Amino acid sequence: MFHFHVSPSGDDSGPGSADRPFATLSRARSAAREAAGGVLVHLRGGTHVLTEPFSLGEADSGTVYQAYGHGTPEQEEAVVSGGRPIMGWQVRDGVWTAEVGDLDTRQLYVDGRRAERAWIPGLPGDAKPTPTGYVTDEPLGWRSPGDVEFVHRGVYPWTEARCGVASVSGATVITMAQPAFGWAAELYNSTWEGQTSSGPGLPTRIENDPSFLREPGTFVLDRSRPGRHVLLYLPRPGEDPARTRVVAPVLETLVSVVGARDVAFKGLVFADATWLRPSRPEGFLHYHGNGYYEGGGVETAVLGEGASVTYPAASVTIPSCVTFEDAVGAEIEGCRFTRLGATGLGVSGGADLVVRACDFDALSGGGVVVSGARNASIEDNRVHHIGLEYSGSPGIGVTGTYGCVVANNEVTDVPHCGIVVGPGEGARVLRNLTRDTMGVLADGGGVYLSGPQGDSPENQALVQGNVIKDTRTPYNFALYADYGASWVTIEGNVVMRADNTAVLEVGPPLENVVFRGNFWDADPVGHDNPPSGVSYEGNTTIKDGTELDAATADIQSRAGLRRAARSR
């Protein structure tokens, strides 16, 4: 096997040896291609800054990129970053300002910590929607209205939209950006218990104007002068512009792997990327999970007598900052995905991919999303504090897969579902621990399945040995088979401290779904009269938490991370 080395302090004119490493990943990629397979590229500690996405294809098959010393006590922290350090700060009235040219970003990181965009809780005064936006009776005083973004949390209980402002006239009349506001009027229409609603309603939060800079640790990007954007940051106590490292993510994609075989990344940190589309006039018209609307019409789902919602005829998925497309035999092991402005890792198509012992945190979107892959394995990963901008994002999501295994992961502190399994065949959701899920939006669970999961006992889904704790919103079903889920066996799981442990009757109805040998602290909704498509057998309800822990100690000991760093 050939070995090459890359260091932020290296030299691309060198041989790439341990004592004379390359400076860039692109130079190491070229050397690996010349070696024609069987190459191990060692990344030395430090920040490897990308100025464009790092792309691998079929010619890169068989190459492994790993942190120097991976798997040993001497492993170095190698960060692959799409960020740009911000310097040249000026300080005025306690606010740091920096001219940043044409920089566009939605995130900022200060000494590695995520800074929030400055915000206010809603429109002041007596505000009302209009056909083109909103009007209020209190002057707004916004300094850069075209940069302001409205957040609409809970349009549906599982939905959170983002729409930009186009302009403000007369200090009180707001015109919203199109097509986002028009799409919102198309998408969000519901009837429930005799009440009808249309459009996104009043915003629940408003972001990104200099007049909102009130809380230390928040920032604003003012783009009102093209090519002369200004970044403003209100520092926390003790921060100093001469010493504090501030990084703005620039790239939207860090790494892209297409059609390669047996490519691996081990022990690396992927950080500092953004996703700019929600800042554009199209906004972010979220519907469910990772899906959002960009026109094309809506359909109506009838939820019961007198209850209905409209939903997208077609939806688009939040992108990922590290992507694998039609890759075979790929391996992502011991990596960290952090400070990313979309989903961390996205896999589409391909086969036999393994994501093992990785950490996902401080992400605007979800942790891992897999679609259309065969025999993928997502195991022993820790996912927490994700969905920081797009609250419907799941910790782990799989859909359209065949034989996908999601096992021994720990998913905690997420705004909606912990693990989501959409339509597919033969998924195995085994021995995962979810805790503190559904922290922001409602109508989901720690483990959520939707749609057909097979068509026979041979290719059905199995949900077994999972522990689901502390599902937090006041409307949820911790272990949730929903929306026509079929061919699923849900067996030997433990559920505690949820609004509802599970539900047996949904619309469209469940078919060929078996609940067997599960333990919970409250009976599922509909347990006393299961519908014809559900078998409910041998389940145990123990309301006392101490007794439930004792009865399920063996199941709980097997769930969650297998690696040494377990968090309970």
C-alpha positions as CSV (number, residue, x, y, z in Angstrom):
1,M,0.0,0.0,0.0
2,F,1.2,3.5,-0.8
3,H,1.2,6.1,1.9
4,F,1.0,9.9,1.5
5,H,0.9,12.6,4.1
6,V,-0.8,16.0,4.1
7,S,-0.2,18.8,6.5
8,P,-1.6,22.4,6.7
9,S,2.1,23.5,6.9
10,G,3.2,21.2,4.1
11,D,4.3,21.9,0.5
12,D,2.6,20.6,-2.6
13,S,6.0,20.5,-4.5
14,G,7.3,17.9,-2.0
15,P,6.9,14.1,-2.3
16,G,4.1,13.8,0.3
17,S,6.2,11.7,2.6
18,A,6.0,11.8,6.4
19,D,8.8,14.3,6.7
20,R,7.8,16.3,3.6
21,P,4.0,16.2,3.4
22,F,1.8,17.8,0.8
23,A,-0.1,21.0,1.7
24,T,-3.5,20.2,0.2
25,L,-5.9,17.3,-0.2
26,S,-6.2,18.0,-3.9
27,R,-2.5,17.3,-4.4
28,A,-2.8,14.1,-2.3
29,R,-5.7,13.0,-4.5
30,S,-3.6,13.5,-7.6
31,A,-0.8,11.4,-6.2
32,A,-3.2,8.7,-5.1
33,R,-4.7,8.5,-8.6
34,E,-1.2,8.1,-10.1
35,A,-0.6,5.2,-7.7
36,A,-3.8,3.6,-9.1
37,G,-5.4,2.3,-5.9
38,G,-4.4,0.9,-2.5
39,V,-3.5,4.3,-1.1
40,L,-3.6,5.5,2.5
41,V,-3.5,9.3,2.9
42,H,-2.6,10.5,6.4
43,L,-3.9,14.0,7.4
44,R,-1.8,15.6,10.0
45,G,-3.3,17.6,12.8
46,G,-4.6,21.1,12.2
47,T,-7.2,22.7,9.9
48,H,-7.2,21.7,6.2
49,V,-9.1,24.5,4.6
50,L,-10.9,23.8,1.3
51,T,-11.5,26.5,-1.2
52,E,-13.8,24.2,-3.3
53,P,-15.5,20.9,-2.6
54,F,-13.2,17.9,-2.4
55,S,-14.6,15.5,-5.0
56,L,-13.8,11.9,-5.5
57,G,-15.0,9.6,-8.2
58,E,-14.3,6.1,-9.7
59,A,-10.6,7.0,-10.2
60,D,-10.3,7.3,-6.5
61,S,-11.5,3.8,-5.6
62,G,-9.6,2.1,-2.9
63,T,-8.2,5.2,-1.3
64,V,-8.4,5.8,2.5
65,Y,-8.2,9.3,4.0
66,Q,-7.6,9.2,7.7
67,A,-6.3,11.2,10.6
68,Y,-2.6,10.6,11.4
69,G,-2.3,8.0,14.1
70,H,-6.0,6.9,13.7
71,G,-6.9,4.3,16.2
72,T,-4.0,5.0,18.5
73,P,-3.5,7.2,21.5
74,E,-1.4,9.5,19.3
75,Q,-4.2,10.2,16.8
76,E,-4.1,13.9,15.7
77,E,-7.1,16.1,15.2
78,A,-7.4,16.8,11.5
79,V,-10.2,19.2,10.5
80,V,-11.5,19.4,7.0
81,S,-13.0,22.9,6.9
82,G,-15.0,25.0,4.4
83,G,-14.7,28.1,6.5
84,R,-13.1,31.5,6.3
85,P,-11.5,33.2,9.4
86,I,-12.9,36.7,9.9
87,M,-10.4,39.4,10.8
88,G,-10.1,43.1,10.7
89,W,-12.7,43.7,13.3
90,Q,-13.7,47.3,14.3
91,V,-15.5,47.9,17.6
92,R,-18.3,50.4,17.9
93,D,-20.6,50.7,20.9
94,G,-19.5,47.2,22.0
95,V,-20.4,45.6,18.6
96,W,-17.7,44.1,16.4
97,T,-18.0,44.8,12.7
98,A,-16.0,43.5,9.8
99,E,-16.4,44.3,6.1
100,V,-16.4,40.8,4.4
101,G,-16.9,41.6,0.7
102,D,-19.3,39.3,-1.0
103,L,-19.3,36.7,1.8
104,D,-22.7,35.0,2.2
105,T,-23.3,32.7,5.1
106,R,-26.1,31.7,7.5
107,Q,-23.8,30.6,10.4
108,L,-20.9,31.9,12.5
109,Y,-18.6,30.1,14.9
110,V,-16.7,31.8,17.6
111,D,-13.8,29.8,19.2
112,G,-15.6,26.7,17.9
113,R,-19.0,27.6,19.5
114,R,-22.0,28.3,17.3
115,A,-23.2,31.9,17.5
116,E,-27.0,32.4,17.0
117,R,-28.3,34.9,14.4
118,A,-29.8,37.8,16.3
119,W,-33.6,37.6,16.6
120,I,-36.7,39.0,18.1
121,P,-39.7,36.8,19.2
122,G,-42.3,38.2,16.6
123,L,-43.8,41.3,15.0
124,P,-44.4,44.2,17.4
125,G,-47.7,45.9,17.8
126,D,-51.0,44.7,16.4
127,A,-49.8,42.8,13.4
128,K,-52.0,41.2,10.7
129,P,-51.3,39.2,7.5
130,T,-52.0,40.7,4.1
131,P,-52.1,39.1,0.7
132,T,-48.5,40.2,0.1
133,G,-47.1,40.2,3.6
134,Y,-48.0,41.8,6.9
135,V,-48.9,45.2,8.4
136,T,-48.4,46.4,12.0
137,D,-49.3,49.5,13.9
138,E,-45.9,49.9,15.4
139,P,-42.9,51.3,13.4
140,L,-40.3,48.6,12.8
141,G,-37.0,50.5,12.6
142,W,-35.2,47.7,10.8
143,R,-31.9,48.8,9.2
144,S,-31.6,46.1,6.5
145,P,-35.1,44.8,5.8
146,G,-34.1,42.7,2.8
147,D,-31.9,40.5,5.0
148,V,-34.7,39.8,7.6
149,E,-36.1,36.3,7.7
150,F,-39.4,35.2,9.3
151,V,-39.6,31.8,11.1
152,H,-43.0,30.2,11.3
153,R,-42.8,27.4,13.9
154,G,-45.8,25.0,14.2
155,V,-47.7,26.0,11.0
156,Y,-48.5,22.3,11.3
157,P,-47.4,20.7,14.6
158,W,-44.5,19.0,12.7
159,T,-43.6,22.0,10.5
160,E,-41.3,25.1,10.6
161,A,-41.0,27.4,7.6
162,R,-38.6,30.3,6.8
163,C,-39.6,33.2,4.5
164,G,-37.6,36.3,3.7
165,V,-38.7,39.9,3.7
166,A,-38.5,41.8,0.4
167,S,-39.1,45.3,1.7
168,V,-40.7,47.5,4.3
169,S,-42.6,50.7,3.4
170,G,-43.9,53.4,5.7
171,A,-42.1,51.6,8.6
172,T,-45.2,49.4,9.1
173,V,-46.0,47.6,5.8
174,I,-44.0,44.4,5.1
175,T,-43.8,42.9,1.6
176,M,-42.5,39.3,1.7
177,A,-40.2,37.8,-0.8
178,Q,-41.6,35.8,-3.6
179,P,-42.1,33.0,-4.5
180,A,-41.7,31.8,-0.9
181,F,-44.7,33.7,0.5
182,G,-46.9,32.5,-2.3
183,W,-45.8,28.9,-1.9
184,A,-46.5,29.1,1.8
185,A,-50.1,30.2,1.0
186,E,-50.4,27.2,-1.3
187,L,-48.9,24.7,1.0
188,Y,-50.2,25.4,4.5
189,N,-54.0,24.9,4.6
190,S,-55.7,22.8,7.2
191,T,-59.0,22.1,8.9
192,W,-59.2,20.8,12.4
193,E,-62.2,20.6,14.8
194,G,-64.1,23.1,12.8
195,Q,-61.2,25.6,12.5
196,T,-59.7,26.4,9.2
197,S,-56.3,28.0,8.7
198,S,-54.6,29.2,5.5
199,G,-51.0,30.3,4.9
200,P,-48.1,30.5,7.4
201,G,-49.7,32.9,9.8
202,L,-47.8,35.4,11.9
203,P,-44.1,34.7,12.4
204,T,-43.0,33.1,15.7
205,R,-39.4,34.5,15.4
206,I,-37.7,37.1,13.2
207,E,-34.0,36.9,12.5
208,N,-31.0,38.9,11.0
209,D,-31.2,42.7,11.4
210,P,-28.7,44.9,13.2
211,S,-31.4,46.3,15.4
212,F,-31.9,42.8,16.8
213,L,-28.4,42.6,18.3
214,R,-29.3,42.5,22.0
215,E,-28.0,39.2,23.3
216,P,-24.2,38.5,23.7
217,G,-23.0,35.8,21.4
218,T,-25.3,36.7,18.4
219,F,-24.5,38.0,15.0
220,V,-26.0,39.6,11.8
221,L,-24.9,39.6,8.2
222,D,-25.9,42.8,6.5
223,R,-25.9,42.4,2.7
224,S,-27.7,45.7,1.9
225,R,-24.6,46.9,-0.1
226,P,-23.8,44.4,-2.9
227,G,-20.1,43.3,-2.7
228,R,-19.6,45.2,0.6
229,H,-21.4,43.0,3.1
230,V,-20.8,43.7,6.8
231,L,-20.7,41.1,9.6
232,L,-21.8,42.3,13.0
233,Y,-21.2,40.3,16.2
234,L,-22.1,41.2,19.8
235,P,-19.4,39.5,21.9
236,R,-19.7,37.4,25.0
237,P,-17.9,38.6,28.1
238,G,-14.2,38.0,27.9
239,E,-14.0,37.8,24.1
240,D,-11.4,39.9,22.4
241,P,-11.3,40.7,18.7
242,A,-7.5,40.4,18.8
243,R,-7.5,36.9,20.3
244,T,-10.9,35.3,19.5
245,R,-11.1,33.1,16.4
246,V,-14.2,33.7,14.4
247,V,-15.0,31.5,11.4
248,A,-17.7,31.9,8.8
249,P,-18.6,28.8,6.7
250,V,-18.3,29.5,3.0
251,L,-18.6,26.2,1.1
252,E,-22.0,24.4,0.9
253,T,-20.4,21.0,0.1
254,L,-17.2,19.8,1.8
255,V,-16.8,16.4,0.3
256,S,-18.5,14.7,-2.6
257,V,-18.0,11.0,-3.5
258,V,-19.7,9.8,-6.7
259,G,-19.4,6.2,-8.1
260,A,-16.3,5.2,-6.2
261,R,-15.7,1.8,-4.7
262,D,-14.0,1.1,-1.3
263,V,-13.3,4.7,-0.4
264,A,-12.9,5.4,3.3
265,F,-12.7,8.3,5.7
266,K,-11.4,7.6,9.2
267,G,-11.0,9.8,12.3
268,L,-11.5,13.1,10.5
269,V,-13.5,16.2,11.6
270,F,-15.8,17.7,8.9
271,A,-16.7,21.3,9.8
272,D,-17.6,24.8,8.7
273,A,-20.1,24.5,5.8
274,T,-23.3,26.4,5.1
275,W,-26.5,26.1,3.0
276,L,-27.6,29.4,1.3
277,R,-30.9,28.5,-0.4
278,P,-33.1,29.4,2.6
279,S,-31.7,33.0,2.3
280,R,-32.9,33.3,-1.2
281,P,-36.4,34.4,-2.4
282,E,-37.5,30.8,-2.5
283,G,-37.1,30.5,1.3
284,F,-37.5,27.2,3.1
285,L,-41.1,25.9,3.0
286,H,-40.7,22.9,5.3
287,Y,-43.3,20.1,5.4
288,H,-42.0,17.1,7.2
289,G,-38.6,15.7,8.3
290,N,-35.9,16.6,5.7
291,G,-38.5,17.6,3.1
292,Y,-39.4,21.0,1.8
293,Y,-41.6,22.5,-0.9
294,E,-40.5,24.4,-4.0
295,G,-43.8,24.6,-6.0
296,G,-45.4,22.0,-8.2
297,G,-48.8,21.9,-6.5
298,V,-50.2,20.3,-3.3
299,E,-52.6,17.5,-2.4
300,T,-55.0,17.1,0.5
301,A,-54.8,14.4,3.2
302,V,-58.0,13.7,5.0
303,L,-57.1,12.9,8.6
304,G,-60.7,12.1,9.8
305,E,-64.1,13.6,9.7
306,G,-63.7,17.3,9.3
307,A,-59.9,17.2,9.5
308,S,-57.5,17.7,6.6
309,V,-54.1,19.2,5.7
310,T,-52.5,20.0,2.3
311,Y,-49.1,18.6,1.6
312,P,-46.6,18.8,-1.3
313,A,-47.3,16.8,-4.4
314,A,-43.5,16.5,-4.6
315,S,-40.8,17.6,-2.2
316,V,-37.1,18.2,-2.1
317,T,-34.6,17.1,0.5
318,I,-32.3,19.3,2.6
319,P,-28.8,18.7,1.1
320,S,-25.8,17.3,3.0
321,C,-22.4,18.8,3.5
322,V,-20.7,15.5,3.0
323,T,-22.3,13.3,0.3
324,F,-21.9,9.8,-1.1
325,E,-23.7,9.0,-4.4
326,D,-23.8,5.5,-5.9
327,A,-20.7,4.5,-3.9
328,V,-20.0,0.9,-3.1
329,G,-18.2,-0.4,-0.1
330,A,-17.6,3.0,1.4
331,E,-16.6,3.3,5.0
332,I,-16.9,6.3,7.3
333,E,-15.5,5.5,10.7
334,G,-14.7,7.5,13.8
335,C,-15.4,10.9,12.2
336,R,-17.0,13.9,13.6
337,F,-19.5,16.1,11.7
338,T,-19.9,19.5,13.3
339,R,-20.6,23.2,12.6
340,L,-22.4,22.4,9.4
341,G,-25.3,24.4,7.9
342,A,-27.3,21.5,6.5
343,T,-27.4,17.8,7.1
344,G,-24.1,16.3,8.1
345,L,-23.8,13.1,6.0
346,G,-26.0,12.2,3.0
347,V,-26.0,8.9,1.2
348,S,-28.0,8.2,-2.0
349,G,-27.9,5.0,-3.9
350,G,-24.9,2.6,-3.8
351,A,-24.5,-0.4,-1.6
352,D,-22.6,-1.8,1.4
353,L,-21.8,1.5,3.0
354,V,-20.9,1.6,6.7
355,V,-21.1,4.6,9.0
356,R,-19.6,3.6,12.3
357,A,-18.6,5.2,15.6
358,C,-19.1,8.8,14.3
359,D,-20.3,11.9,16.2
360,F,-22.8,14.4,14.7
361,D,-23.4,17.6,16.6
362,A,-24.0,21.4,16.1
363,L,-25.8,20.8,12.8
364,S,-28.4,23.0,11.2
365,G,-30.1,19.9,9.7
366,G,-30.1,16.2,10.4
367,G,-27.2,13.9,11.3
368,V,-27.3,11.0,8.7
369,V,-29.7,10.6,5.8
370,V,-29.7,7.6,3.6
371,S,-31.9,7.1,0.6
372,G,-32.0,4.4,-2.1
373,A,-29.0,2.4,-0.8
374,R,-28.7,-1.4,-0.4
375,N,-27.3,-3.0,2.7
376,A,-26.1,0.2,4.4
377,S,-25.2,0.0,8.0
378,I,-25.4,2.9,10.5
379,E,-24.0,1.7,13.7
380,D,-22.5,2.9,17.0
381,N,-22.9,6.6,16.2
382,R,-23.8,9.5,18.6
383,V,-26.1,12.1,17.2
384,H,-27.0,15.1,19.4
385,H,-27.9,18.9,19.2
386,I,-28.8,18.8,15.5
387,G,-31.7,20.5,13.6
388,L,-30.6,23.8,15.0
389,E,-32.1,25.8,12.1
390,Y,-34.3,23.2,10.4
391,S,-36.2,21.8,13.4
392,G,-38.0,19.0,11.5
393,S,-34.7,17.2,10.8
394,P,-34.3,13.7,12.2
395,G,-31.1,12.5,13.9
396,I,-30.9,9.5,11.6
397,G,-33.2,9.1,8.5
398,V,-33.5,6.3,6.0
399,T,-35.9,5.9,3.1
400,G,-36.2,3.9,0.0
401,T,-33.5,1.5,1.2
402,Y,-33.1,-2.3,1.1
403,G,-31.7,-4.2,4.0
404,C,-30.5,-1.1,5.9
405,V,-29.4,-1.6,9.5
406,V,-29.6,1.1,12.1
407,A,-28.0,-0.3,15.2
408,N,-26.6,0.7,18.6
409,N,-26.8,4.4,17.9
410,E,-27.4,7.1,20.6
411,V,-29.6,10.0,19.5
412,T,-30.3,12.7,22.1
413,D,-31.3,16.3,22.3
414,V,-33.0,16.6,18.9
415,P,-35.9,18.9,17.9
416,H,-38.1,16.3,16.3
417,C,-37.8,12.6,15.6
418,G,-34.7,10.6,16.7
419,I,-34.7,7.9,14.0
420,V,-37.0,8.0,10.9
421,V,-37.6,5.1,8.6
422,G,-39.6,5.9,5.4
423,P,-40.9,3.5,2.9
424,G,-38.4,0.7,1.9
425,E,-37.7,-3.0,2.5
426,G,-36.1,-4.9,5.2
427,A,-34.9,-2.2,7.6
428,R,-33.5,-3.3,10.9
429,V,-33.7,-0.8,13.7
430,L,-31.9,-2.5,16.6
431,R,-30.8,-1.7,20.1
432,N,-30.7,2.1,19.7
433,L,-31.1,4.6,22.5
434,T,-33.0,7.8,22.0
435,R,-33.5,10.3,24.7
436,D,-34.8,13.9,24.8
437,T,-36.3,13.8,21.3
438,M,-39.2,16.0,20.0
439,G,-37.7,19.0,21.8
440,V,-39.3,21.6,19.5
441,L,-41.9,20.3,17.0
442,A,-44.7,17.8,17.7
443,D,-46.3,14.7,16.2
444,G,-43.3,12.4,16.0
445,G,-41.3,10.1,18.2
446,G,-38.0,8.7,19.3
447,V,-38.4,6.0,16.5
448,Y,-40.8,6.8,13.7
449,L,-41.8,4.6,10.7
450,S,-44.0,5.7,7.8
451,G,-45.3,3.8,4.8
452,P,-44.7,0.3,3.5
453,Q,-41.7,-1.5,5.0
454,G,-41.9,-4.6,2.8
455,D,-44.5,-6.9,1.3
456,S,-44.0,-10.2,3.1
457,P,-42.5,-11.7,6.2
458,E,-39.3,-12.2,4.3
459,N,-38.5,-8.5,3.6
460,Q,-40.4,-6.8,6.5
461,A,-38.9,-4.3,8.9
462,L,-37.8,-5.2,12.4
463,V,-37.7,-2.7,15.3
464,Q,-36.2,-4.5,18.2
465,G,-34.4,-3.9,21.5
466,N,-34.5,-0.1,21.3
467,V,-34.8,2.1,24.4
468,I,-36.8,5.3,24.0
469,K,-36.8,7.8,26.8
470,D,-38.1,11.3,27.4
471,T,-40.0,12.2,24.3
472,R,-40.7,15.7,25.2
473,T,-43.4,17.7,23.4
474,P,-47.0,17.4,24.7
475,Y,-48.1,15.6,21.5
476,N,-46.1,12.6,20.4
477,F,-46.0,8.8,20.2
478,A,-42.5,7.7,21.3
479,L,-42.5,4.5,19.2
480,Y,-44.5,5.6,16.3
481,A,-45.7,3.5,13.3
482,D,-47.6,6.0,11.1
483,Y,-49.2,6.8,7.8
484,G,-49.9,3.4,6.4
485,A,-46.9,1.6,7.8
486,S,-47.0,-2.1,6.9
487,W,-45.0,-5.3,7.4
488,V,-43.3,-4.3,10.6
489,T,-42.5,-6.3,13.7
490,I,-42.0,-4.1,16.8
491,E,-40.5,-6.3,19.5
492,G,-38.8,-6.2,22.8
493,N,-38.4,-2.4,23.0
494,V,-38.6,-0.2,26.1
495,V,-40.5,3.1,26.2
496,M,-40.7,5.5,29.1
497,R,-41.6,9.1,29.9
498,A,-43.5,10.0,26.7
499,D,-46.8,11.8,26.1
500,N,-48.0,8.6,24.4
501,T,-45.9,5.4,24.2
502,A,-47.4,4.2,20.8
503,V,-50.5,4.4,18.7
504,L,-52.3,1.5,17.0
505,E,-54.8,3.3,14.9
506,V,-53.6,5.9,12.4
507,G,-54.6,7.0,8.9
508,P,-54.0,5.5,6.4
509,P,-54.2,2.4,8.7
510,L,-51.4,0.1,9.7
511,E,-51.3,-3.3,8.0
512,N,-49.4,-6.4,9.1
513,V,-47.8,-4.6,12.0
514,V,-47.0,-6.7,15.1
515,F,-46.4,-5.2,18.6
516,R,-44.9,-8.0,20.6
517,G,-43.1,-8.2,24.0
518,N,-42.5,-4.5,24.4
519,F,-42.3,-2.8,27.8
520,W,-43.7,0.7,28.5
521,D,-44.9,2.8,31.4
522,A,-48.3,3.6,29.8
523,D,-50.6,1.6,27.5
524,P,-50.5,2.6,23.8
525,V,-53.4,4.5,22.3
526,G,-55.9,1.9,21.0
527,H,-54.3,-1.1,22.8
528,D,-57.7,-2.3,24.1
529,N,-59.2,-2.6,20.6
530,P,-56.5,-3.1,18.1
531,P,-57.5,-2.5,14.4
532,S,-57.5,-5.5,12.0
533,G,-54.1,-4.7,10.6
534,V,-52.4,-4.8,14.0
535,S,-51.4,-7.7,16.3
536,Y,-50.8,-6.7,19.9
537,E,-49.5,-9.5,21.9
538,G,-47.4,-10.1,25.1
539,N,-46.6,-6.5,25.8
540,T,-46.1,-5.3,29.4
541,T,-47.1,-2.0,31.0
542,I,-45.3,-1.1,34.2
543,K,-46.2,2.4,35.5
544,D,-43.6,2.6,38.2
545,G,-40.3,3.8,36.8
546,T,-38.1,1.9,39.2
547,E,-39.9,-1.4,38.5
548,L,-39.7,-0.8,34.8
549,D,-36.0,-0.2,34.9
550,A,-35.5,-3.4,36.9
551,A,-37.6,-5.5,34.5
552,T,-35.8,-4.1,31.4
553,A,-32.3,-3.9,32.7
554,D,-31.0,-6.4,30.2
555,I,-32.6,-4.7,27.2
556,Q,-31.3,-1.3,28.4
557,S,-27.8,-2.6,28.9
558,R,-27.6,-3.7,25.2
559,A,-29.0,-0.5,23.8
560,G,-27.0,2.5,22.7
561,L,-23.3,2.9,22.0
562,R,-21.0,-0.1,22.1
563,R,-17.8,2.0,22.1
564,A,-16.3,3.1,25.3
565,A,-17.7,6.7,25.4
566,R,-21.3,5.9,26.4
567,S,-23.6,8.7,27.5
568,R,-26.7,7.7,29.6
